[in-house]
């Protein structure tokens, strides 16, 4: 499993457990819009940011905590990967 796949799996599991309990894992695709479709509100987004920073030992900049970076599992994985390759 590549790092990106590991990140996607970890983030997907967290979102399903914390914000979509009981939802089928197949319903949450890598391209599902989390913020713009209302799956994550502002409080949920802050919880997700905290989880990402702690789990992957990275620090997100304030501008990296909006829909441009966190709207899909794909974009989250790309962000984490960019932070861990430095």
N, C-alpha and C positions, 0 to 999 in steps of 0.2 A: 504494500500500500504506500503510495507516495504521500509526502507531507500534505499536499493540497487535499487529497482524498481523506486523510486522517482529520484534518481541520474540518472539512465538510461534514464528516460523520459525527464528530464531537459536537459541533454547533447544531446540527440537525437534532441530535438526541437531546440537547439542552433545551432547544426551542419547543420540541414536542412535550418534554416533561414539564417545563415551567409555564408555557403559554398556550399549549394546545393539548391538554391532557385528554386522553381518549381518542384523539385523532389518529387516523391511519397514517403510518409513516410514508406510505406511497402518496398521500395527499400533499406532502411537503416536498416539492421538487427543488433542485438547485436554483432554478430560475423564478421560483415563487416570490412575488413582491411582498416583502414583509411589512414595510412601513407604509408604502403608498396604498396598499390594500387594507390597511388597518389591523393587520395581525399584531403588530407591535405599536403600542402608543408610546408617548414620551417616557413614562416610567419604565415600561418594559424595555425600551431601548437602552435606558441607563443601566438596568440590570444586566442586559446582554453585554454592554460595554465593559462593565465590571467583571463579568465572567470571562470575557475574551482576554482582558488584561491579566487577570490572575492565572487563568489556565495556560496561556501561551507565553507568559512572562514578557509582555510587551506593554508599551505605553502609547495610547492613542492621543493624537493631537485633537484639540476641540473641533477643528473643521472636519475631522475624520469620523465624527459621531453622528452624521446625518445620513439621509437616504442615498446620497451620492456614493457612500462607502458601505453602508449596512443594509441596503434594501433587499439583497438576495444572498443566499448561501454562497453562490459563486463569487460575488463581490467581497463578502466577508473573508473567504478563503484567500482571495488575491491580496487583500489588505494585510492579513496575518502573514502571508508568505513574503510580502514586500518588507515587512518589519523584521522578520527573522533572518533574512538573508544579508542584513547589514553587518 
